[in-house]
Amino acid sequence: IKASAVVLAMGCRENNRQALSIPGTRPVGILTAGTAQRYLNLDGYLVGKKVFIVGSGDIGLIMARRMALEGAEVLGVAEIMPYSNGLTRNIVQCLEDFNIPLFLSHTVTDIKGNRRVEGVTISEVDADRQPILGTEKQFEVDAILFSVGLIPDNGLSKKAGVIFDPATKGACVFENLETTVSGIFACGNVLHVHDLVDFVSDEAERAGYYAALYALGHLGHDDGVLEVKAGEGIKYALPQKIRPKELEASLELMYRVTKKYQQAIVNVVQDGKIVHQLKRHVLLPAEMEKIKIPTEVLNSSGKDLTIEVKCLYNS
């Protein structure tokens, strides 16, 4: 098959227990939350009746509610970070509404069981995410579900030779979602893990539109490129590369923060000057954010753009 343009949209895959190097045996009853979801939704099979969930990703939170609705006892959710990695609405609707405890700053330190899992031990962690002796909590369970993050499934992207962003684990893209390989575009969870399918659909539509323009020979390529850099408080921002002369009326940047912010301001800086800013009451690491920048404020011949977040008040 020969194509004038290609759109990479392979989605993402789950991290598994092996990626965490958790001690203990390997009995039956240890699954990723997505696998448990598949068994329940497609096969009608309940993987356990006394369940513990590791990681507070959205899939794990949703499965906590689903298992409870199906009659299982969900004993808790452990999260190694001091904040949840799921959307606020899922924490409320999936945990709080069902009285399922969330253990923040906790990790699994042992798993009991021979043929089938019989118990799990969690411990509180310090600032370096190391278990604190004497803080162990033990639970009798017959299933443990891991919801410890998603990874863009980029095996095909690597074969295509695109350049990756270590922060997103997806391809580096220009403002039109074109990768560093001319004619290859990327969108959705293979580019970076999204919170909402609405964002995925919007990104897919844009990638398809620009890929079609490229295939028809209507997409220009300007040599002048600005790099988008993640500054203070920003985990990642994309697109990572901008061709100023190819921009429309505005540039939309997507970003994630590194921690929870209240009463903050997001700055876009170029040549040491704030060219655009946005005030936000709350910013959460679990929620992807967007900021639209008028093209007219950008200096096409200037230096790279940096996006940063700062608290409005020291308190």
NUVEX-27870 format. One line per field, with one value per residue (C-alpha): residue number from 1; residue in one letter; x, y, z. Coordinates in pm, whole numbers, m for minus. Each point is the difference from the previous one (the first is absolute). Layout:
BEGIN
num [NUM/...]
residu [a/...]
u [X/...]
v [Y/...]
w [Z/...]
***
This chain:
BEGIN
num [1/2/3/4/5/6/7/8/9/10/11/12/13/14/15/16/17/18/19/20/21/22/23/24/25/26/27/28/29/30/31/32/33/34/35/36/37/38/39/40/41/42/43/44/45/46/47/48/49/50/51/52/53/54/55/56/57/58/59/60/61/62/63/64/65/66/67/68/69/70/71/72/73/74/75/76/77/78/79/80/81/82/83/84/85/86/87/88/89/90/91/92/93/94/95/96/97/98/99/100/101/102/103/104/105/106/107/108/109/110/111/112/113/114/115/116/117/118/119/120/121/122/123/124/125/126/127/128/129/130/131/132/133/134/135/136/137/138/139/140/141/142/143/144/145/146/147/148/149/150/151/152/153/154/155/156/157/158/159/160/161/162/163/164/165/166/167/168/169/170/171/172/173/174/175/176/177/178/179/180/181/182/183/184/185/186/187/188/189/190/191/192/193/194/195/196/197/198/199/200/201/202/203/204/205/206/207/208/209/210/211/212/213/214/215/216/217/218/219/220/221/222/223/224/225/226/227/228/229/230/231/232/233/234/235/236/237/238/239/240/241/242/243/244/245/246/247/248/249/250/251/252/253/254/255/256/257/258/259/260/261/262/263/264/265/266/267/268/269/270/271/272/273/274/275/276/277/278/279/280/281/282/283/284/285/286/287/288/289/290/291/292/293/294/295/296/297/298/299/300/301/302/303/304/305/306/307/308/309/310/311/312/313/314/315]
residu [i/k/a/s/a/v/v/l/a/m/g/c/r/e/n/n/r/q/a/l/s/i/p/g/t/r/p/v/g/i/l/t/a/g/t/a/q/r/y/l/n/l/d/g/y/l/v/g/k/k/v/f/i/v/g/s/g/d/i/g/l/i/m/a/r/r/m/a/l/e/g/a/e/v/l/g/v/a/e/i/m/p/y/s/n/g/l/t/r/n/i/v/q/c/l/e/d/f/n/i/p/l/f/l/s/h/t/v/t/d/i/k/g/n/r/r/v/e/g/v/t/i/s/e/v/d/a/d/r/q/p/i/l/g/t/e/k/q/f/e/v/d/a/i/l/f/s/v/g/l/i/p/d/n/g/l/s/k/k/a/g/v/i/f/d/p/a/t/k/g/a/c/v/f/e/n/l/e/t/t/v/s/g/i/f/a/c/g/n/v/l/h/v/h/d/l/v/d/f/v/s/d/e/a/e/r/a/g/y/y/a/a/l/y/a/l/g/h/l/g/h/d/d/g/v/l/e/v/k/a/g/e/g/i/k/y/a/l/p/q/k/i/r/p/k/e/l/e/a/s/l/e/l/m/y/r/v/t/k/k/y/q/q/a/i/v/n/v/v/q/d/g/k/i/v/h/q/l/k/r/h/v/l/l/p/a/e/m/e/k/i/k/i/p/t/e/v/l/n/s/s/g/k/d/l/t/i/e/v/k/c/l/y/n/s]
u [0/137/m124/77/m63/m33/m183/129/m291/91/m115/165/50/3/301/12/103/344/81/m34/236/m240/115/m197/m119/m175/m330/m322/m215/244/m114/10/m322/m52/24/m254/m223/25/m90/m300/m134/52/0/m222/269/62/372/m37/m235/244/200/278/109/352/26/m266/m11/m343/m37/75/m249/m271/68/m24/m356/m80/123/m203/m311/53/3/372/143/261/223/191/215/369/179/374/m30/m142/m281/m226/82/m367/m253/m170/m343/116/138/m336/m230/203/158/m168/m354/76/200/313/311/283/343/221/380/m24/144/m16/282/m109/m244/m104/m125/115/m235/m236/60/m107/116/173/210/30/230/20/287/223/83/236/m282/176/m210/m4/48/m280/m272/m111/m368/m114/m309/m143/m82/m53/81/232/m52/283/m81/349/m5/m21/278/m35/34/277/162/m106/107/351/22/m99/295/m191/158/m161/m66/123/m266/m301/160/m162/120/118/m243/m41/m301/m185/73/263/287/366/m36/m157/m348/m49/m249/m96/m305/m186/149/294/110/m65/m245/m324/m258/m309/m99/m128/359/103/m279/87/368/m80/m211/283/260/m220/m61/367/100/m249/144/348/m111/m150/320/m170/203/295/320/176/360/m36/m82/m61/38/m261/163/m153/98/m60/m286/m70/44/m36/m143/m86/22/373/86/m159/42/m120/m83/m229/m212/m359/m161/103/230/m144/242/m86/183/3/123/235/m206/m323/m23/m261/m34/268/98/126/257/121/344/206/330/m36/m336/m345/m194/m315/m139/m303/m126/m128/m166/108/249/33/263/m275/m174/139/m29/m14/103/m68/259/m76/246/57/180/268/330/68/367/35/113/m190/m320/m10/m319/15/m237/35/m212/m166/44/285/m244]
v [0/337/319/368/53/m222/64/m192/m73/m324/113/m102/m305/m61/m11/m334/m129/m104/366/72/m271/m79/m279/m317/m307/m10/m174/5/306/277/195/343/197/m3/m379/m29/241/m216/m319/170/191/m261/m332/77/m135/154/m36/19/61/174/244/252/250/137/339/267/35/57/m360/m123/242/m98/m369/57/120/m269/m282/141/17/m362/m108/m11/158/260/43/303/177/67/288/58/372/251/72/m211/m55/m16/268/165/m112/m364/30/133/m225/m321/8/248/m90/m368/58/m150/133/164/m44/279/m25/m380/m287/m379/m160/m363/m241/m323/m315/m317/m116/296/339/3/335/328/226/372/248/375/156/297/297/m223/m257/m253/m217/109/m285/m43/144/m332/m72/m351/m105/m343/m5/m242/252/295/239/224/340/144/212/m26/9/110/m313/129/m313/103/360/m115/m200/314/186/282/194/m51/225/m178/179/m112/m322/92/164/359/184/334/229/m207/m332/m98/m196/61/m237/191/m128/m203/142/m117/50/m133/m219/m109/365/59/m153/198/31/32/m167/340/123/m315/46/365/m80/m283/233/253/m265/m135/348/92/m342/50/344/m153/m278/258/205/296/m5/235/m52/295/m41/229/m212/97/m257/m13/m65/m107/253/23/m218/m152/m373/26/223/m67/51/m6/179/298/139/359/70/m305/114/111/271/m170/m270/m252/m155/m302/m51/m179/138/m185/56/151/377/233/362/m30/178/m168/199/m44/157/91/191/55/172/m127/m1/m162/m107/m166/m5/m329/m71/m365/m205/m376/m244/m246/249/111/373/221/356/197/255/267/m44/374/5/m245/109/m236/98/m16/m277/m305/11/m105/m74/30/14/212/53/339/13/m133/m135]
w [0/m99/163/m36/372/308/330/302/238/178/344/324/220/372/225/176/340/m127/m73/374/131/283/237/66/m182/m339/71/m201/64/m90/m305/m155/39/m374/m15/280/m188/m311/192/159/m301/m271/184/298/233/343/74/378/292/236/m208/56/m264/m41/m170/m32/m378/m151/m116/352/156/m246/64/376/m52/m255/225/289/m218/m102/364/80/314/m98/303/m120/m257/63/m174/37/m77/252/m247/m217/m366/m93/m86/297/m119/0/353/119/m202/15/346/232/m109/74/322/m154/181/m193/158/m136/35/31/m201/1/199/m3/m164/171/m165/m168/m275/46/159/363/132/m71/223/m65/172/20/m199/77/m222/m202/m48/219/239/364/248/249/m226/m152/m61/m92/m193/m78/m372/m286/m277/m47/m291/m119/m147/m18/m310/m376/m259/m364/m216/m222/m146/m350/59/92/m322/m189/154/170/286/343/298/317/207/m206/m131/m331/m319/m17/m227/m173/32/m264/179/m258/152/m73/m298/m285/m90/320/251/350/219/301/271/m213/9/370/246/11/277/m219/m326/m119/m21/m187/m256/m53/m46/m243/m213/m15/m87/m280/m136/m17/m133/m284/m74/m6/m236/m234/5/171/320/2/193/152/111/302/306/362/276/278/338/332/265/374/118/m342/m62/m376/m272/m361/m288/65/m325/m172/m349/58/m363/m10/296/m31/218/322/136/245/246/216/328/334/331/235/318/124/m30/147/m114/m266/m317/m317/m195/m356/m27/m306/m1/376/m48/98/m327/138/337/151/360/141/336/7/m202/55/m134/m97/m231/m334/m60/m310/m68/m320/m105/m263/m285/m18/337/m117/m147/m292/m2/378/231/121/205/365/192/379/295/313/313/18/377/211/256]
***
